[in-house]
Amino acid sequence: MNCMNTYIKTDKDKIKKEDHLNVVYTINCHDCNYSYVGQTKRKLKARLKEHNRFKKTY
């Protein structure tokens, strides 16, 4: 066994889906059969908040 393996961390910390950057996402409408496909370079969480604000004013 290689001694370096005991010092190197091989497990990566999991990133929550809403914290991912540069993603393509789909939002399905619960009232009809339409869906919205979007792309963002920012955190997904921030973009989904904007969609929710728009939905409340619409």
N, C-alpha and C positions, 0 to 999 in steps of 0.2 A: 504494500500500500504506500502511496506517495504521501510523504509528510506534509506537503503543501496543501493537500486536500483538507486537512484539519484547520487550516488558517483561512481558506478562501470560502466565502459565503456563496453558495450556489442558489439558494432560494431567493427569489425576488419578492419584494413587497407587492401585494395586489393593489391595483389602482381601481377605484370605483368607476363604474361606467360613466357616471355623470361628471367625473373629473377628467375624462379623456379629451384630448385636443385633436383637431384635424379629423373630424368624423363626418360621415354621411348618416343621416337618421331618417326615420319614418314616423309620422304621427298619424294614427288612425282616428277618424271621427267616430264618436259613439252614437251620433244622431243619424248618420247616413253611411253609405258605403265608400265614401271618398277617403283618400289618404294624401298626406302631404310629405314630400321627400325634400329634405334640405341638406345643406352642407355648411359646416362652420369650421373656422380655424381656431375659435375660442373654446373654452370649456363648454361641454354639452349642457351642464347645469345652468349656465348663464343664458344660453340660447333658449332653453325650454322655459325659463322664467319669462322671457320676452313673449313667447307664444302664449303662455297662460295669461299675461296682462292683456294681450290683444284679444284673446278669447272673451275676457270679462267685459271689454268695451264694445265688442261686436254684437 
